[in-house]
Amino acid sequence: MFGVIVTQLTWKRYPIRRLASQVSFFFILTGLLFYHHIVPYEVAPETTPLVERTFIAMAKIVWWLYVAWVLTSCARAFLILERRPREGKLIQDLAVALIYLGSTLSIVAYVFQAPIGTLIATSGVFAIILGMALQSTLSDVFSGIALNMSHAYAVGDWLVLNENGIEGRVIETNWRATHLLNGSNDLVIIPNNSLARAHLINLSSPNRTHGVRLNVQVVPTTVPSAISDVFRTVLLSSNSIMASPPPRVEIKSLTSEAIELELSFRVRDFTAAAAARHEVYDLIYRHTKASGLSLAPAKEVSPTDSSAAGRSTALRLLDALPIFASLTEEEKEELAHGMKRRVYRKGDIIAEQGVTLTSLFIIRSGVVSINLRGDTTNEFSRLSPGDYFGEFGLFTGSEEIGSIHALTGVVAYEVDKTSVAKLMQERPSIADEVSVTLSRLAKMANAGNSAPQRPFGTASSLVGRIRQMLGVPVE
């Protein structure tokens, strides 16, 4: 008992060291018993005096309990070494129960000299009665053992049951049931017997990556290969999907009304699938608009839409730009008149990291990649039609946080410093309106840990910086 107290107090937070200490005390105890001719697994002679028999019996009980304690510590040490979650240790609990049962039967046989065979035979009748009464519970227990031994799932996996549509993340498995936490943050408890008979889909196995498929129908206004290329660009411009294995675009059907395409890709985890779908749908809308394609069925342009359809490309790009949302229609037209169309080939470097851009570039079509260069080159983000870059250089004189590359052929519209400065000189309050949007964008950029921070100071200092950069008198 001294060894038990010492190991528990000394190595409480170190299970492996505690196990080594327990094994050492066990060998010492065994050596002392054999030295005094006490064999724990043999019955003491009947000629032994009563006092000595009592002492030997106590020593044997201590030894058998110590055996059980050491073996259960081995099981728990194995649990930690294997890094298996404590909620899923049903097999280990069964092993511990068998160890203590064997130790108890050994004490009954070698200390109290009771006939184990007769005891087991007698208890068999009670076991049958008890088993029939607990048939459902025992079915759950053995089903839980079978599920754990088959490694069908583990704590943290996301399961879907085909029969009833139940799905959720496994948070605990025990003798009776498996606990799932569904998407609504509700606890779903499923008996192991029901789970063993169900058709399971483990979305977290064999690894955490998850495949997503989307079907899109487009009006066939051009050859299918050109439409397929547009949707490959859609997947290329996504920041949420995995690059390997590469995403695929497959043409499923073609009629006079629509061409159907299937987009398939993978995300790093099932929980990221919804965000990836939303991003891809947004990119589909933007790229089809930029390419002149229409989603099927084609929408007839009503008379009220004619004014929007007649707007120039430059004006439509400015309409979608949050930085210039406060401009009047006349100011937008004046700014659009001075915009220049820029074309870049695939692989062109549009701007190097550390360069200060003096123009704002709005992407009309194609995909742009922003790469951070350090010891290694890491891609920070990808930009698609409707996105823009150069705003921090134009308004604050900040350097570009990464090099900007054309992943495909890119068409962009440039808003130069002269045009913006002219507007601000005519209406200086534009600087205040731009600073609000720019500070919000800076906070969003600074929220990412992988990108350098953009220090802009207070709102008033940012307004002053914008006016200074564009030559607007400071009030």
N, C-alpha and C positions, 0 to 999 in steps of 0.2 A: 504493500500500500504506500510505503514511503516513495517508491519509484513513480507511482501514479501522481502523487502530489507534486513531486519535484518537476516532472516533465510538463504537467499542466501549467504550473506557475512560471517555469523558466522559458519554455518554448511555445507559449500560447499562440503567438503570431507567426510561428515558423513551423508549418505542418511537417515538412520533410525532416527538419532537425528533431522535431518531437518524435517522429517515427523512429529515427535512428537511436534516440535516447531510450525509447520504449523497448526496442529490440535488445539493446545493451543490458537493461535491467532484467529483461526476460532471461537472457543467458546466465546472468549472475544468479537469479532465483533458481533456475534449473540446476545449475552447478551446486548450489547449497543443498538442495533437496537430495540430489544423488550422492553428495558427499556424506549425508546423514542416512543413506540407504533408504530414502523415501522415493518410491516410484509412483508418480501420479496416476498412471494408467494401469496399476495393479491393485487388487484388493488387499488390505492389511491382514496379516494372520490373526486368527481368533484368540491366540494366546497372548496377544499384546495387551499390556495393562490399560485400564480404562483412561487414565490421564494421558498416557502416551497416544492412545488411539484417537482421543479428542484433538490433541495437538496435530497429529498427522492428518486428520480429516479437515481441520481448518487450513492446513498448509496446502492440501490438495485442492480445496475450494478456491483458495487464492490463486493457485497456479492455473486452474482451468479458466477462471475469470480473466486472468492476465492474458491467457492464450486468445480468448475471445476479443479482448480489448486490442491486442496487437494486430490481430487479423482484420478487425473492423477499421483500425487506423490505416492498414495497408490499402483497404478498399477506398477509403476517403482520400488517401494520398494519390492513388491511381486516378481518382476523379479529378483532382486538382492538376495532376501532371498532364492529363488528357485535355484539360481546359473544357470539360463538359459542364454545361450550366447546371446549377443546383436544382432548378425546377424540373429537369429531365432525368433525375437519378433513380428512376424506378427500379432498374436492374440492380443498382448498388444497394438500395434498401432491401431488396429481396435477398441479396447475398449476406447482408448484415443480419437479417432475421434468421437465415439458415445457420450462420455461425453461432449465434446465441442459443439457438435450439440445440445444436450439436453439443455445445458446451454444457447446457443444462442436463441433457441426457447423459453425458459423461460423468457429471457430478453425481447424478442419481445412481449410476451403475458402479462407479469406483469408490464413492464415498459412503453412500447409504446402502450399497449392495442390493439394490432392488432389481428384479428381473425385467430388463428392458423389453424383451420379446413379448412377455405377457402384457406389459403395460401398453405397448404399441398395438397389440391385437385387440385389447379391450377398448382402447381409444378409437379404433377403426370404426366401430359401430356408431359412436358419437360423431365421428368425422363425416360419415355418410349422411346422417340426419341433418347435421349442420350444413353440409354441402348442398343438400336439396333445398333447405330453407334459404340459403344464400346463393342460389343458382345464378340470379341476375348479376349480383355483385361479383361473384367469382368469374363470370363471363367477362365482365369489364376488366377485372384484374388481369386475367390471362390474355385478353385482347391487348391490354396496355403493354404487357411483356412482349407479345409478338410484334407490336408496332415499334417498340424500342429496339428490339433485336434486328428488325428488318431495315432500320434507319430510313424509314419512309419520309420522315420529316424531323426537324429539330426545332428547339426554341428559337424564335426569331424568323422562321420561315412563314411565307404567306401561302395559305391553303385555300382552294376553292372546291366545294362539294358539288358535283354535277347534279345530284338528285334534287336538291332543294335550293340551290343557288347561294348557300351560305358561304361566306368567305371572310378571312381575317388572318391576323398575324398570331402565331402560336406564342403565348406568353407563359404557359405552364402545362406540364403533363404530370399527372399523379396516378395513384392506384385506381381511381374511379373514373376520371374523365380527363379530357383535354380542353384547356381554356383558350379561346380565341378572342382577340380584340379587333372588331370590325372597323370599317371606315368611318362609322358614326361614333366611334369611341365607346361602343357598347360591348359588354362582356358576353360572349356566347360560350356556353358550357355544353360540350358534346360528349356523351358516354363513349368510352373506348370501344364497346361492342358495336355501337352504331358506326363509329369511325372506321373500324376494321372492315366492315361490310360495304362501306361507301366507295364510290369511284372518286379518287382524289386527284386533283391537279396541284402539284407543288410548283408555284411560280418562282420559287427561290432555288430550285435545283435543276440541273447540276451545278449552276453558279447563279450569281445574283443578277446577271444580265437578263433582259426581258425583251422579247420581240414584239413589234407593233406593226399592224397592217392598216392602211387607209385606202379606201377606194374613192376615186374622183372621176367625174364625167365632164368632158370638155367638148364644146362645139367644134367639129372637125373643119376648121377654116383653112388649115394647111396640112401638109403631109404628116402622118403619124410620127415619123422619126424626129421631126422638128419639135413636135409637141412633147415627145418623150425627153428630148434634150432640155426643154424648159423645166420639166419636173426633176430631172437629175440636178439641175442648178438649184432648185428648191431645197433638195436634201443636202446639197453641198453647202448651202448658206446657213444651215441650222447649227446653233451652238449647243443643242441639248442631246443630239443623237451621237452614237459612237461611230468613229471613223473605221473601225475594224470590228467585225466583218463589214465590208462596204455596203451601204444601203443600195437597194435595187428598185428599178422602175420597170414594171411589166405591163404590156398592153393586153388587156383581157378580152375586149370586144370592140367592134367598129360597126356603126350603122350610119345612115345618112343624117341622123339627128345628133349623135354623140359618139365620142370615143371614150371608152372606160379604161382607166389605168389603175394599177395597184402599186402603192408605195409601201415598201417594207424596210424596216430599219430596227436597230436595237438601241436600248437605253441601258444605263448602268445598273438600274434597280427598278423594280416594279413600281415603286412609289413615284418615280420620275416619269412614268408613261403619260400621265394626264398632262403635265406641263409640256412635254415634248409634242403631244398631239396638238395642243393649243398653239404652240409656236409654229408647227408645220402648216396648220390651217391658215394662220396669219400670213406665212410666207407664200402659200399657194395663191392667196388673194392678191398679194402684192406683185408676185412674179407674173401671174396671168394678166394683170392690168398692164404691167410694164411691157409685156410681149404682144399685147393686142389680142389675147385670147379671151374667150367668154366661157364661163362655167355653164354647163347644160342644166336645165333647158335655157335657151337664150332668152334674155329679157328684152322686150320691145321698148325702145326709147320713147317715152311719153313727151308731149309738147313741153311739159314743165322741166324736163331734163335737157332740153336743147341748149339752154344757156351754159350749163356745165359742160356739155359735150363740145361746145365751141371754144372753150378756153384753151389757151396754148399750153404746151407741156411745161414751160417754165412756171406759169401761174398755178397749174395744178400741183406742182412740186412745192411751191411756196405755201399753198393752202394747207398742206399737211405738215408744215414745219412749225413746231411749238415755239421756237425762238421768235418767229415773226407773226405769231397769232394776233398780236395787238395792232398790226399795221392796218391802215385803211385800204380800201380797194384801189384808190389812186396811188398810194405808196407802193402797194404790191406790183401794180402795173409798171411803175417807174423802175422798181428794182428788177423786175423780170426783163425789162427792155435792155438792161445792161448785162444780163447773164450770158455766159459763154458755154458752148457745148464742148466737152472734152471727151476724147475717145482713148482708151488704153487697151493694149493687147494683153492676152493671158501671160502672166509672169512678170509684167512691168512693175517696177517699184514706183509707186506714186509719190511717196514721201519717206524719207529716212527717219529713224528714231533720233530725237533730239533737235530736229529742224523745227523752226517756227513758221507755220503757214500763215499767210496774210490774206487768205481767201477761205470761204466756206464752200465745201463741195457736197452737192446733193446727188445721190446715186439714182440714175434713171433706170438702168438695167445692169445685170451682172452681180458678181459677188466679190467683196473686198475682205481681206484678212489683215488683222492687226497683230503683229508679233512683237513680243518683248525680248530684247536681246541682252543677255548677260553672259554668264559662263556657258549657258546653253540658250537656244532659241525656243521660246514657248509661245504658242498661239493664245492670245488673250481674248479675242472676239472676232466675229464675222459680221459684216454689214451687207444688207440686202437693199433692193429698190425701196426708196423712201427714207432710208437711213442717211446720215450725213457725218462729216468729219471736218476738222479744221476750225470749229467754232471757238475753242479755247485760245488758239493762236490768234485768230482774227480780233477777238474782243479783249483779251487780256495779255497777249504776247507770250503765252505759255508755250513751252516746247511740246512736241508730240511725244506721248508716252511710249510709243512703239512704231516700228516701221510698217508702212501701209503697202500691201501688195495686191495686185489684181489676180484673183484665183481663176477668173474667166475673163472673156472680153467684157469690158466695163464702159458704159456711157454715163458720164456725170455732168452736171451743170454747175458752173463756178459762179459764186457771188463774190465779187472782189471787194477789197477794202474801200476803194474810191466811191463805189455806189452806196455802200452802207454809211460811210462818213457823210456823204451829201445829204442823205435822209436825216441823219441825226443832227446835222447843223441846221436843217430846216425845222426839225421838231426835237429839241434836246431831251424831252421826256421819254423818248424811245429807249434811252440808256437805262432809265429806271425800270422800264418794263422788261427789257432784255436781261437785266441783272437778276430779276426774280427767277426767271426760267433757268438762267445759267447757274445760279447758286444751287437750285434743285438738282440739276444735272451733275454738278460737282459733288454733291452729297451722295448721289447714287454711285458715282464713279469711285468715291473714297470708301464706300461700303464694301467694295471688293478687296480681298486681302492680296490678290495676285497682281494688282496693278499699283504703280506708284501713286502716292497721295498728291492731291492738287490743293495746296494751301491758298485760299483767297481772302482770308480775314473776314472782317465784318461786311454787312450789306452796303454800308455807305462807302467803305474803301473800295469795294468792287465796282460801284457806280463810278467813282472817281477814276478808277483804273481804265474802265471802258471809255470814258470821255477823253482821257489823256491819250489812249491808243488811237482814237479816231479823230483827234484834233477838235473835239467839241469843247467850247469854253466851260470851265467849271463854275457853277453858280456859288 
